[in-house]
Amino acid sequence: MLSHRLENLEKQYQDIEERLADPEVIRAQDVYQKLMKEHAELAPLVQAFRRYKHLEKELADSQSLLREESDEALKAMAREEVQSLKEQMGQVEEDLKVLLLPKDPNDDKNVLLEIRAGTGGEEAALFAADLYRMYTRLAERRGWKLEVMSHSATGLGGLKELIALISGNRVYSQLKFESGTHRVQRVPETESQGRIHTSAVTVAVLPEAEDVDVQITPEELRIDVYRSSGPGGQSVNTTDSAVRITHLPTGLVVTCQDEKSQHKNKAKALKVLQARLLDLKQQEQQRQIAQERKTQVGSGDRSERIRTYNFPQGRITDHRIGLTLYRLESVLDGDLDELISALTTHYRAQALQG
């Protein structure tokens, strides 16, 4: 047990509680809100530590009774109590280990969700649209807000590419395991022979960048404007409202044409560019810290096939954890709770071992 560290965190928690009661702190809302956040983050850890200390005292009392008691019936009850308390302490100790794991600094952030059709032609584009609907339904279930930043549709209702901003409570912590290649196996509607077709869609989940995360100067940008176009290349408006931003130092290019306003398209494109630059920055940091997070989630490698959606069998398999569920329809309707929970548990266990 890291009792010394836990005692220091409990003292820090108590100090924050005292400061929150200070009228001057309450008047300074920015300071107050910051302290409230720290208080909320420490609360589960401190409560678990206090529970552990309470159990520890009860165990000492029961062991003392066991040594001093001569009545066999009472001794038997004390032995049962000692065993129960040890088991409870073991569980709380495991909880504390999890709570002491380093927090992912991005967990509280909103995300930029990028979905792109990969191999498989129109069938891949149609499945990209299915995945977009899946994440839209998940956002509805969680009470998150989803705003499309940019999209490129096909004539048959598919998506070549879509970028959306998802805002809400701890969105990144729930979606960060979705990055990777999603494979679909099904019989396309256009397939007359009834043969199963395999295609792929890539998903990237990027934490939304804040101004403090990524600094961009105007000199680093080349901004071009042009007329928006729809499926097939036809012009959909008569003004130069579409925006293409090139980040000169990295060569990253972002385009946005969903809005009729050039100003709105520019703002959306800048938000996407910031998120991509933050992702590059974090990947570089992760390469430099070799011992930290060797999994796909940590490296940001989106080339790995992470999941297969098999329509003929109604089956979805996550290859990273070997989990197979036979309720494909409900998952595609946004019920990802079991998958998200299993992935979180898996990577948490890996972190504890590492």
C-alpha positions in Angstrom: 0.0 0.0 0.0 1.2 3.5 -0.9 -0.1 4.8 2.5 2.3 7.8 2.6 1.2 9.0 -0.8 -2.5 8.4 0.0 -2.2 10.3 3.3 -0.7 13.3 1.4 -3.6 13.2 -1.1 -6.1 13.0 1.8 -4.4 16.1 3.3 -4.6 17.9 -0.1 -8.3 17.0 -0.3 -8.9 18.5 3.2 -7.0 21.6 2.3 -9.1 22.1 -0.8 -12.3 21.6 1.3 -11.2 24.4 3.6 -10.4 26.7 0.7 -13.7 26.1 -0.9 -15.4 27.4 2.3 -13.4 30.6 2.1 -15.6 33.6 1.0 -12.8 35.1 -1.0 -12.3 31.9 -3.0 -16.1 31.7 -3.6 -16.0 35.2 -5.1 -13.1 34.3 -7.4 -15.1 32.0 -9.6 -12.2 30.9 -11.8 -10.3 29.7 -8.7 -13.4 28.2 -7.2 -14.2 26.2 -10.3 -10.6 24.9 -10.6 -10.7 23.8 -6.9 -14.1 22.2 -7.4 -12.7 20.1 -10.2 -9.7 19.0 -8.2 -12.0 18.2 -5.3 -14.2 16.0 -7.5 -11.2 14.2 -9.0 -9.7 13.4 -5.6 -13.0 12.4 -3.9 -13.2 8.7 -5.1 -9.6 8.1 -4.1 -10.0 9.7 -0.7 -13.3 8.0 0.0 -11.7 4.6 -0.9 -8.7 5.3 1.4 -10.9 6.3 4.3 -12.9 3.1 3.7 -9.6 1.1 3.8 -8.5 2.7 7.1 -11.9 2.0 8.6 -11.7 -1.7 7.6 -8.1 -1.8 8.9 -9.3 -0.6 12.3 -12.1 -3.2 12.4 -9.7 -5.9 11.4 -7.4 -5.0 14.3 -10.3 -5.1 16.7 -11.5 -8.5 15.5 -8.0 -9.9 15.6 -7.6 -8.6 19.2 -10.9 -10.2 20.1 -9.8 -13.5 18.5 -6.6 -13.5 20.7 -8.3 -12.6 23.9 -11.7 -14.5 23.7 -11.9 -18.0 25.2 -15.5 -18.8 24.2 -15.2 -21.0 21.0 -18.5 -19.8 19.5 -17.4 -16.2 19.8 -13.9 -17.1 18.4 -15.5 -18.8 15.4 -17.6 -15.6 14.7 -14.4 -13.5 15.1 -12.6 -15.7 12.6 -15.4 -15.3 10.1 -15.3 -11.5 10.6 -11.5 -11.4 10.2 -11.8 -13.4 6.9 -14.6 -11.1 5.6 -12.7 -7.9 6.5 -9.5 -9.2 4.8 -11.5 -9.9 1.6 -13.1 -6.4 1.7 -9.7 -4.8 2.3 -8.3 -6.7 -0.7 -11.0 -5.4 -2.9 -10.6 -1.8 -1.7 -6.8 -2.1 -2.2 -7.4 -3.1 -5.9 -9.7 -0.2 -6.3 -7.1 2.1 -4.9 -4.5 0.8 -7.3 -6.8 1.6 -10.2 -7.6 5.1 -8.8 -3.8 5.8 -8.4 -3.1 5.0 -12.1 -1.9 8.1 -14.0 -4.9 9.9 -15.6 -5.1 10.3 -19.3 -5.0 14.2 -19.6 -7.3 13.9 -22.6 -10.1 11.9 -20.9 -12.2 15.0 -20.1 -12.0 16.4 -23.6 -14.4 16.6 -26.5 -13.4 14.7 -29.7 -13.0 15.1 -33.4 -14.4 11.9 -34.9 -13.0 11.1 -38.4 -14.6 8.3 -40.4 -13.2 7.3 -43.8 -14.2 4.7 -46.3 -11.3 2.3 -47.0 -11.1 -0.8 -49.3 -14.4 -1.9 -50.7 -15.6 0.9 -52.9 -19.3 1.9 -52.5 -19.9 -0.9 -49.9 -17.2 0.7 -47.7 -18.8 4.1 -48.1 -22.2 2.7 -47.1 -20.6 1.1 -44.0 -19.0 4.4 -43.2 -22.5 5.9 -43.1 -23.6 3.0 -40.8 -20.8 3.7 -38.4 -21.6 7.4 -38.4 -25.2 6.5 -37.5 -23.9 4.2 -34.7 -21.8 7.0 -33.1 -24.7 9.4 -33.6 -27.0 7.1 -31.7 -24.4 6.6 -29.0 -24.1 10.3 -28.6 -27.9 10.6 -28.2 -27.9 7.9 -25.6 -25.1 9.7 -23.6 -26.6 13.1 -24.0 -23.6 14.3 -26.1 -23.8 17.0 -28.8 -22.6 15.9 -32.3 -21.8 18.6 -34.9 -20.7 17.7 -38.4 -17.6 19.7 -39.3 -17.1 18.3 -42.8 -18.4 15.5 -44.9 -18.2 14.0 -48.4 -21.1 11.9 -49.5 -21.6 9.4 -52.4 -24.6 9.2 -54.7 -25.9 6.0 -53.1 -26.1 7.4 -49.5 -22.6 6.4 -48.4 -19.8 8.5 -47.0 -16.3 8.9 -48.4 -15.3 10.9 -45.3 -16.9 12.6 -42.4 -15.5 14.7 -39.5 -17.7 15.5 -36.5 -17.1 17.2 -33.2 -18.7 15.4 -30.3 -19.1 17.4 -27.1 -20.1 16.3 -23.7 -19.0 14.7 -20.4 -15.7 12.8 -20.7 -16.3 12.0 -24.4 -12.6 11.1 -25.2 -12.5 8.6 -22.3 -15.4 6.7 -23.8 -14.4 6.9 -27.5 -10.6 6.7 -27.5 -10.7 2.9 -28.1 -12.6 3.3 -31.4 -9.5 4.4 -33.4 -8.5 1.8 -35.9 -9.8 -0.2 -38.9 -13.4 -1.5 -38.7 -14.0 -4.4 -41.1 -17.5 -5.4 -42.4 -18.6 -8.7 -43.9 -22.0 -8.7 -45.6 -23.8 -9.3 -48.8 -24.1 -6.0 -50.7 -27.5 -5.0 -52.1 -25.9 -4.8 -55.5 -24.5 -8.3 -55.3 -26.7 -10.6 -57.3 -24.8 -13.8 -56.5 -25.3 -13.4 -52.7 -21.6 -13.5 -52.0 -20.2 -12.0 -48.8 -18.2 -8.9 -49.4 -15.4 -7.7 -47.1 -14.6 -4.0 -46.9 -13.1 -1.6 -44.4 -13.6 1.8 -42.8 -11.0 3.7 -40.7 -12.0 5.6 -37.6 -9.8 8.2 -35.9 -10.7 9.7 -32.5 -8.7 12.9 -31.8 -9.0 14.9 -28.6 -10.3 18.4 -29.3 -7.3 20.8 -29.1 -7.5 23.9 -26.9 -5.5 27.1 -27.6 -3.0 26.1 -24.8 -2.4 22.7 -26.4 -1.4 23.9 -29.9 -0.1 27.3 -31.0 -0.7 28.2 -34.6 0.6 31.5 -36.1 -1.0 33.1 -39.2 2.4 32.8 -41.0 2.2 29.0 -40.8 -1.1 28.9 -42.7 -2.0 29.1 -46.4 -5.8 29.7 -46.8 -7.5 29.1 -50.1 -11.1 29.7 -50.9 -13.2 28.1 -53.7 -16.8 27.2 -54.6 -18.4 24.2 -52.8 -19.2 21.1 -54.8 -21.6 18.3 -54.2 -21.5 14.6 -55.3 -20.2 14.3 -58.8 -18.4 17.6 -58.6 -21.4 19.9 -59.4 -21.2 23.4 -57.9 -23.7 23.8 -55.0 -23.4 27.5 -54.5 -22.2 30.6 -56.4 -19.8 32.1 -53.8 -16.3 31.1 -52.7 -17.4 29.8 -49.3 -15.4 26.5 -49.2 -12.1 26.8 -47.4 -8.8 24.8 -47.7 -6.2 25.4 -45.0 -2.6 24.2 -45.4 -0.3 24.1 -42.4 3.0 24.8 -44.0 5.4 23.4 -41.4 3.7 19.9 -41.5 2.0 19.9 -44.8 -1.4 19.0 -43.2 -4.3 20.0 -45.3 -7.9 20.5 -44.1 -10.9 21.4 -46.2 -14.4 22.4 -45.2 -17.4 23.3 -47.4 -20.4 22.3 -45.3 -21.5 25.8 -44.3 -22.6 28.5 -46.7 -20.5 31.0 -44.8 -16.8 31.2 -45.6 -16.2 32.4 -42.0 -17.9 29.4 -40.5 -16.1 27.0 -42.8 -12.7 28.6 -41.8 -13.5 28.3 -38.1 -14.5 24.6 -38.5 -11.4 23.8 -40.6 -9.1 25.5 -38.0 -10.7 23.4 -35.2 -10.0 20.2 -37.2 -6.4 21.3 -38.0 -5.7 22.0 -34.3 -6.9 18.5 -33.3 -4.7 16.9 -36.0 -1.7 18.9 -34.9 -2.3 17.9 -31.3 -2.5 14.3 -32.4 0.8 14.6 -34.2 2.4 16.3 -31.1 1.1 13.6 -28.8 2.3 10.8 -31.1 5.8 12.3 -31.1 5.8 12.5 -27.3 4.6 8.8 -27.2 7.5 7.8 -29.5 9.9 9.5 -27.1 8.5 7.7 -24.1 9.2 4.1 -25.3 8.1 2.4 -22.1 4.7 4.1 -22.1 1.7 2.6 -23.7 2.8 0.1 -26.4 -0.7 -0.7 -27.5 -2.6 0.7 -30.5 -4.6 3.0 -28.3 -1.5 4.6 -26.9 0.4 4.9 -30.2 -2.5 6.3 -32.1 -1.8 3.7 -34.9 -5.0 3.5 -36.9 -3.8 0.9 -39.4 -4.7 -2.0 -37.1 -7.9 -4.0 -37.7 -9.6 -3.7 -34.4 -13.2 -5.0 -35.1 -15.2 -7.1 -37.5 -18.9 -6.6 -38.1 -20.3 -9.9 -39.6 -23.8 -9.4 -40.8 -24.7 -13.0 -41.9 -24.0 -14.2 -38.4 -25.2 -11.0 -36.6 -21.8 -11.0 -34.9 -19.4 -8.3 -33.8 -15.9 -9.2 -32.7 -13.3 -6.9 -31.1 -9.9 -8.5 -32.0 -7.9 -6.7 -29.3 -9.6 -8.4 -26.4 -11.2 -11.4 -28.2 -14.7 -10.3 -27.3 -17.5 -11.6 -29.6 -21.1 -10.4 -29.2 -24.1 -11.8 -31.1 -26.2 -8.6 -31.2 -24.9 -6.7 -34.1 -28.1 -4.8 -34.7 -28.2 -3.2 -31.2 -24.5 -2.3 -31.3 -25.1 -0.5 -34.7 -28.0 1.3 -33.0 -25.5 2.8 -30.5 -25.5 0.3 -27.7 -21.7 0.1 -27.2 -21.7 0.0 -23.4 -20.5 -3.6 -23.1 -17.7 -3.0 -25.7 -16.5 0.3 -24.1 -16.6 -1.3 -20.6 -14.6 -4.4 -21.7 -12.0 -2.3 -23.5 -11.6 0.0 -20.5 -11.1 -2.9 -18.1 -8.6 -4.6 -20.5 -6.4 -1.5 -20.9 -6.6 -0.7 -17.2 -5.4 -4.2 -16.3 -2.5 -3.8 -18.8 -1.6 -0.5 -17.1 -1.6 -2.2 -13.7 0.7 -4.9 -14.9 3.0 -2.4 -16.6 
